[in-house]
Every structure is written in C-alpha cells, then in structure tokens.
C-alpha cells in the first residue's frame, strides 16, 4: 500500500499514531479519500479529535472548500463536539478567516444552539421518531449529551462552540448571554458549563469584574457556583504567572467564603481560594473543617496548615465520608514536610487509612506513607500486607515503598505487582526495582 493509501486507512481506523507517522514520512495532510474529500473530513465525521488535531497541526486545511460549499471546520461545528471544533479551528482563526467565513461559523453554531439539537435533527431528517439520547465522555475529560435520530448523531455542545468561536473571533456577547448557555448544563464536567466559565474567566476589565461579582448576591446557588468557577479560571495559572488582579480576587473570595450558605458553592469557593497565601486562610479553614457538608470539609483541609491544625486533621481521619478521608491522607503527605520525620500520631492515622474499606482512600494513604523514610515494623508490615491487594496500583505502591527501604522482599514484591509496562512511562515507581538491584548488585551477579 502506498503512503496515501496508508494515510487514508489510518484516518479511517482512528489510528492517530500511524497518521502522525505517515505525515512525518511526507504524506499530504490534505490527502483525499475515496469520496474525493480530504481525510480531515473523515476524522471530523468520526468525531476523532485526536486525529483531527494531528492533521491540522501538521498542515491540513480546515478551510478547504468542499464540493457542497462547506469546509471541514463547518462540518466540525455541525457535529456539536466542542473538543472537535477546538482541534479543527487551527491557528489564528480571527486573522486567517475573512469576516464572511467567521460570521458563517458563528451563525451555524447559534442556529443549532437556539433551535436545539433534537429539533434541528428533526428538520434535517424529517423523522418524527424519538431521538436516542446518551451521556458520553469526551476524551479531554468533559462530558456531554449526544442525540441520534434518522441516521445522524450530534452532540449538544453548540452553546460551548458558540462561546469558543466568539472568544476566538473577539466577539464579546453580554455576560448573562454567555452564562445562559452554560447554566442548563451545570452538572460537573459538562462541556457547555466548562466553556462558559473558562472563556468568561479569560475576560478582564473593571466592567466585567463588576458584572461578575454581582452574581454573589444571586438567590440561585447555581449562579453563584458559576461565578466561583469563573474566578477559578481567572486565576488558574496564578502560581506560574500572577494575574495583576489576583489580590483583588482573593480578597473577594475570603469575604464571600465567610458569608456563603450553600455547601456546594462554598466548597468551590474554598477550592479557588486556597493556596494564595491570604492572611485569613487558616482561620477560614478552621471555621469550616467540621462543616456539615463533606465537600466543604474536604476543601477546608487544604486551607489549614498541618502544623497549626494537626488535631483537627487527625479528627477527620475517621470521617464518615471517604472523600474527606482521602483528602486527609493527602494532607499528611511527606511533600508538605519533605525534611521532617513522620510524627507518631500521623503514622498511626495513615496505618489505619491504608486498611480503609474504600480503595480511593487506601491508595493516597499508601502513597503518603511511602513518601516517608519510616522503617518501623508496623509500617513495613503494612506495605507487605498491601501486596495481597487486588488493585495492582496499590501493590506497586507497596513494592516502591519496600524498594525505597531496601527491603529484602523487594524482588518478590515487584513480581507480585505483575507486568510493569501497563503503568505510565512517566510513573516513577517501576524504577524502584532497578534501583534496588543496582544497590544490591552483588546479589545479582
């Protein structure tokens, strides 16, 4: 098979790695398929954003004029997948596309959004059958509703697409209009909610800030949670590059945290607020560490310092909510006291938590305990016991901990983990076996 044929087959199969290899070997990114369409259209039709992104990054033309008068980018908008549109949009769309093309894209996204996915599918197909709805996970971590009718399948992300295109083209709709696209999708992880909070979080200026902060008094907690998420995005990269208005935002959050009554909103506020060194952070954390809502207790853990709130944190080690217990195990991690010893009370708490009934508590508890250099019999016995766990990640954590302690059963521990190549190449723990063997080379002559 020639290079072009391999390219078409790889795109059709969604084999992104082979597509990249073909392109690196000189394949035309605008290779035509058997229907005379560029292979980017094949990736778009399959909602294969990974392959589409590789094609566009390596030269495929998202604005290629198709026989029906459309373009791959217009077809991406039709799919309703925000992730796919992000992949196909390409570099500098505001500068690259003429005004008429930008308007066509905006109008298409707005038409789908205002008409509704099911109604537009009915109009296009003429079908009166009920649409099949399902909730799907897009590969970037967001979730979205998808509808199938009359042989067509479309995702309900046109509100998010419209918001993204407006940002890309520097067309700024009123805040309440952008928010209205997101609020019906307030469930965690929804692509429409993410787009609304993310792109509003990138807008700056005193007028924008004034309109946003007015939402703090809104009687609907969903509106207030939306505001908290917008502020989270405003300051997402604050530890790397401090925004000029970060201090203003953190002061606002501190004041708001002491007044907010809704637990879900308060948990988001605390999550955004934590980590910026605000002088009231410790007091706010202590105020809420025993809150009735477990989401608030979990967020409050990160507001307090281990040194000043040790007894409060230890009190949460047997919290009835597993998420809170898991958060406490992270608070006891050695990364917060890299040069300090493992205090007996903390060690005892972690030894209980590594035997927790919930796997998602045992995992971080084992990781926290493994980070210390404690070689007491109780700690060693705990790691040896973890080798009997069904979860291979826990067995690997135990093997890594034993290797760090140069334990004679390290070889056996790694053998019980199973194949190490199933773990990420960036996972440091498989290297413990090699280090152990290097340190004990005479035993493996």
C-alpha positions in Angstrom: 0.0 0.0 0.0 1.4 3.4 -0.9 1.8 6.3 1.6 -1.5 7.9 0.6 -3.4 4.6 1.0 -1.9 4.0 4.4 -2.9 7.5 5.4 -6.5 7.0 4.4 -6.7 3.7 6.1 -5.1 5.1 9.3 -7.5 8.0 9.5 -10.5 5.8 8.8 -9.4 3.5 11.6 -8.7 6.4 14.0 -5.1 5.3 14.3 -3.6 8.6 15.3 -0.1 7.3 15.8 0.1 5.9 12.3 -1.4 9.1 10.9 1.4 11.0 12.6 4.0 8.6 11.2 2.6 8.9 7.7 2.7 12.7 7.9 6.3 12.6 9.2 7.2 10.4 6.2 5.8 13.0 3.8 2.2 12.2 3.4 0.0 15.1 2.2 -2.1 16.2 5.2 -4.9 17.0 2.7 -4.8 13.5 1.2 -8.2 12.7 -0.5 -10.2 9.7 0.5 -12.2 7.5 -1.9 -15.1 10.0 -1.9 -12.8 12.8 -3.1 -12.8 14.6 0.3 -9.8 15.5 2.4 -9.1 12.9 5.2 -9.7 15.7 7.7 -13.4 15.3 6.9 -13.1 11.6 7.7 -11.7 12.4 11.2 -14.5 15.1 11.7 -17.2 12.6 10.7 -15.9 10.2 13.3 -15.6 12.9 16.0 -12.0 11.8 16.2 -10.5 15.0 17.6 -7.1 13.4 18.3 -6.5 12.6 14.7 -8.0 15.8 13.5 -5.7 17.8 15.8 -2.6 16.0 14.4 -3.8 16.6 10.8 -4.4 20.3 11.4 -1.2 20.8 13.4 0.8 19.2 10.5 -0.8 21.3 7.7 -4.3 20.0 6.9 -6.5 22.9 5.7 -9.6 23.3 8.0 -11.0 25.9 5.5 -10.7 23.6 2.4 -13.7 24.3 0.1 -15.7 21.1 -0.3 -18.0 20.2 -3.2 -21.1 21.0 -1.1 -19.8 24.5 -0.4 -18.8 23.7 3.2 -15.5 23.3 4.9 -14.1 20.7 7.4 -14.4 23.4 10.1 -18.1 24.0 9.3 -18.6 20.2 9.4 -16.9 20.1 12.8 -19.4 22.8 14.1 -22.3 20.6 12.8 -21.1 17.7 15.0 -21.7 19.7 18.2 -18.5 18.5 19.7 -16.6 21.4 21.4 -13.5 19.3 21.6 -13.5 18.5 17.9 -14.0 22.2 17.0 -11.1 23.2 19.2 -8.9 20.6 17.4 -10.0 21.8 13.9 -10.2 25.5 14.5 -6.5 25.9 13.7 -4.1 28.8 14.4 -5.1 32.5 14.4 -8.7 31.9 13.1 -9.5 35.6 13.5 -6.7 36.6 11.2 -6.9 33.7 8.9 -10.6 33.7 8.1 -12.4 36.5 6.2 -15.3 38.2 8.1 -17.9 36.4 6.0 -16.5 33.0 7.0 -16.3 33.9 10.6 -19.9 35.1 10.5 -21.0 31.8 8.8 -19.4 29.8 11.6 -21.0 31.9 14.3 -24.4 31.8 12.6 -24.2 28.0 12.2 -23.3 27.4 15.9 -26.0 29.9 17.0 -28.6 28.3 14.8 -28.0 24.8 16.3 -28.0 26.3 19.9 -31.2 28.3 19.5 -33.1 25.7 17.6 -32.0 22.8 19.8 -30.2 19.6 18.7 -33.3 17.4 18.5 -35.4 20.0 16.7 -32.7 20.6 14.2 -32.2 16.9 13.6 -35.9 16.6 13.0 -35.8 19.4 10.5 -32.9 17.9 8.7 -34.1 14.3 8.6 -37.8 14.7 8.6 -38.0 12.0 11.2 -40.7 12.1 13.9 -39.2 9.2 15.9 -38.0 9.9 19.4 -34.3 10.7 19.5 -31.9 8.4 21.3 -30.0 10.3 24.0 -26.9 9.2 25.8 -24.3 10.8 28.0 -20.8 10.4 26.8 -17.3 11.3 27.9 -15.2 13.3 25.5 -11.6 12.4 25.7 -10.5 15.7 27.2 -12.3 14.9 30.4 -15.6 16.7 29.7 -19.0 15.1 29.4 -21.8 15.9 27.0 -25.2 14.7 25.8 -25.4 13.1 22.4 -28.5 12.6 20.3 -29.1 10.2 17.4 -32.0 10.5 15.0 -32.6 9.4 11.4 -29.1 8.2 10.9 -27.5 11.3 12.3 -25.6 11.7 15.6 -24.9 15.1 17.0 -23.6 16.3 20.4 -25.3 19.0 22.4 -22.3 21.3 22.6 -23.2 24.2 20.3 -23.6 26.6 23.1 -20.0 25.9 24.1 -18.9 26.1 20.5 -20.5 29.5 20.0 -18.8 30.8 23.2 -15.4 29.5 22.0 -15.8 30.9 18.5 -16.9 34.3 19.9 -13.7 34.3 22.0 -11.6 33.3 19.0 -13.1 36.0 16.8 -13.1 38.6 19.7 -16.9 38.9 19.5 -17.9 39.5 23.1 -21.5 38.7 23.9 -23.0 40.0 27.2 -22.1 38.0 30.3 -25.7 37.0 31.0 -26.0 35.6 27.5 -22.8 33.5 27.8 -24.0 32.3 31.2 -27.4 31.3 29.9 -25.7 28.9 27.5 -23.9 27.2 30.4 -26.5 27.2 33.3 -28.7 24.4 31.9 -25.6 22.2 31.9 -24.5 22.8 35.5 -23.6 19.1 36.1 -19.9 18.6 36.9 -17.7 18.2 33.8 -20.2 19.3 31.2 -18.5 20.9 28.1 -21.0 23.7 28.0 -20.5 24.6 31.6 -16.7 24.5 31.2 -16.8 26.7 28.1 -18.9 29.4 29.8 -16.8 29.5 32.9 -13.5 29.2 31.1 -13.9 31.9 28.4 -15.6 34.3 30.8 -12.6 33.7 33.1 -10.3 35.0 30.3 -12.2 38.3 30.0 -10.7 41.1 32.0 -11.6 44.7 32.9 -13.4 46.5 35.7 -16.8 46.4 33.9 -16.6 42.6 33.5 -15.5 42.2 37.1 -18.4 44.3 38.4 -20.9 42.3 36.4 -19.5 39.0 37.6 -19.3 39.9 41.2 -22.9 41.0 41.3 -23.7 37.2 40.9 -22.5 36.7 44.5 -25.9 38.0 45.7 -28.0 35.9 43.2 -30.6 33.8 45.1 -29.9 30.7 42.9 -26.8 28.9 44.1 -26.1 27.6 40.6 -25.4 31.2 39.5 -23.1 31.7 42.5 -21.3 28.4 41.7 -20.9 29.6 38.1 -19.2 32.8 39.5 -16.8 30.7 41.6 -15.9 28.6 38.7 -15.2 31.7 36.5 -12.9 33.1 39.2 -11.2 29.7 39.4 -10.4 30.0 35.7 -9.3 33.6 36.1 -6.6 32.5 38.5 -5.8 29.0 37.2 -2.2 29.9 36.3 -1.7 32.2 39.2 1.2 30.2 40.8 3.1 30.4 37.5 2.1 33.9 36.3 0.3 36.0 38.9 -2.5 38.0 37.3 -2.5 41.7 38.2 -5.9 41.4 39.8 -5.2 38.2 41.8 -5.1 40.0 45.2 -8.5 41.6 44.5 -9.9 38.2 43.6 -8.6 36.5 46.7 -9.8 39.3 49.0 -13.2 38.9 47.3 -13.2 35.1 47.9 -12.2 35.5 51.5 -15.1 37.8 52.2 -17.5 35.6 50.2 -16.4 32.4 52.0 -17.5 33.8 55.3 -21.0 34.6 54.1 -21.9 31.7 51.6 -24.6 29.4 53.0 -24.7 26.7 50.2 -22.3 23.9 50.8 -21.6 23.1 47.1 -20.9 26.7 46.3 -18.8 27.1 49.5 -16.7 24.1 48.6 -15.9 25.6 45.2 -15.0 29.0 46.8 -12.6 27.3 49.2 -11.0 25.3 46.4 -10.4 28.5 44.4 -9.3 30.5 47.4 -6.7 28.1 48.8 -3.0 28.4 48.1 -2.7 32.1 47.5 -1.2 32.9 51.0 -4.1 35.0 52.1 -3.8 36.1 55.8 -7.3 34.8 56.7 -6.9 31.4 55.1 -6.0 29.5 58.2 -8.9 31.0 60.2 -11.4 30.3 57.4 -10.2 26.7 57.0 -10.5 26.1 60.8 -14.0 27.6 60.7 -15.2 25.1 58.1 -13.2 22.0 58.8 -16.1 20.5 60.8 -18.8 21.7 58.4 -21.9 19.5 57.8 -21.2 19.2 54.1 -18.3 16.8 53.3 -17.4 18.7 50.2 -16.7 21.7 52.4 -14.7 19.7 54.9 -12.6 18.3 52.1 -11.9 21.8 50.7 -11.2 23.2 54.2 -8.4 20.6 54.7 -6.3 22.4 52.1 -6.8 25.8 53.8 -5.1 24.8 57.1 -1.5 24.1 57.8 -0.6 20.7 59.2 1.4 22.3 62.0 -1.4 24.5 63.3 -4.3 22.2 62.7 -2.9 18.7 63.3 -5.5 17.8 65.9 -8.3 18.9 63.6 -6.9 17.0 60.6 -6.4 13.8 62.8 -10.0 14.1 63.8 -11.0 13.8 60.2 -9.1 10.5 59.7 -12.2 8.6 60.6 -14.7 10.9 58.9 -17.8 9.1 57.6 -17.2 10.4 54.1 -14.5 8.6 52.1 -13.7 11.7 50.1 -12.8 13.6 53.3 -10.6 10.7 54.5 -8.8 10.6 51.1 -8.2 14.4 51.4 -6.7 13.9 54.8 -4.3 11.3 53.6 -3.1 13.8 51.0 -2.7 16.5 53.7 -0.4 14.0 55.6 1.8 13.5 52.5 5.5 13.9 53.0 5.6 16.6 50.3 4.3 19.1 52.9 7.1 18.2 55.3 9.9 16.9 53.0 12.6 17.1 55.6 10.6 16.3 58.7 10.0 13.0 60.5 6.8 11.1 60.4 5.1 12.0 63.6 3.7 9.0 65.6 0.1 10.3 65.6 0.2 10.8 61.8 1.8 7.5 61.2 -0.9 5.8 63.3 -3.6 7.6 61.3 -2.0 6.5 58.0 -1.7 2.9 59.2 -5.4 2.9 59.8 -6.2 4.6 56.5 -4.2 2.1 54.4 -6.6 -0.5 55.6 -9.7 1.7 54.8 -12.7 0.0 53.3 -12.5 2.3 50.3 -9.9 1.8 47.6 -9.8 5.5 46.9 -8.7 6.1 50.5 -6.2 3.3 50.6 -4.4 4.5 47.5 -3.5 8.0 48.7 -2.8 6.7 52.2 -0.3 4.3 50.9 1.3 6.9 48.7 1.6 9.3 51.7 3.1 6.7 53.9 5.5 5.5 51.2 6.9 9.0 50.9 8.5 8.9 54.4 11.6 7.1 55.4 9.9 5.4 58.3 11.2 1.8 58.6 9.3 0.8 61.7 8.0 -2.8 61.9 4.4 -1.6 61.8 5.0 0.4 58.5 6.9 -2.5 56.9 4.1 -4.9 57.8 1.5 -2.6 56.3 3.3 -2.5 53.0 3.8 -6.2 53.0 0.1 -6.7 53.6 -0.7 -4.4 50.6 1.0 -7.0 48.3 -2.2 -9.1 48.7 -4.4 -6.3 47.4 -6.3 -7.0 44.2 -5.5 -3.5 42.9 -2.2 -3.6 41.1 -1.6 0.2 41.7 -1.7 -0.5 45.4 0.7 -3.4 45.0 3.0 -1.2 43.0 2.9 1.5 45.7 3.9 -1.1 48.3 6.7 -2.5 46.1 8.0 1.0 45.6 7.9 1.7 49.3 9.8 -1.5 50.1 12.4 -0.7 47.4 13.0 2.7 48.9 13.6 1.0 52.3 16.0 -1.5 50.6 13.8 -4.3 51.9 14.9 -7.9 51.1 11.4 -8.8 49.8 11.6 -6.1 47.1 12.1 -8.6 44.3 9.1 -10.7 45.4 7.0 -7.5 45.8 7.6 -6.4 42.2 6.9 -9.9 41.0 3.5 -9.8 42.7 2.7 -6.4 41.0 2.6 -8.1 37.6 3.7 -6.6 34.3 5.2 -3.2 34.9 4.7 -2.0 31.3 0.9 -1.5 32.0 1.8 1.6 34.0 2.6 5.0 32.5 6.1 5.6 31.2 6.1 8.7 33.4 5.4 6.7 36.6 8.5 6.7 38.8 7.6 3.6 40.8 8.6 0.8 38.4 12.2 2.2 38.6 12.4 1.2 42.3 13.2 -2.4 41.2 16.1 -1.2 39.1 17.5 0.9 41.9 17.2 -1.9 44.3 19.1 -4.2 42.1 21.8 -1.5 41.5 22.2 -1.1 45.2 22.4 -4.8 45.7 24.4 -5.8 42.6 26.4 -8.4 44.4 23.2 -10.4 45.0 22.5 -10.4 41.2 26.0 -11.2 39.8 
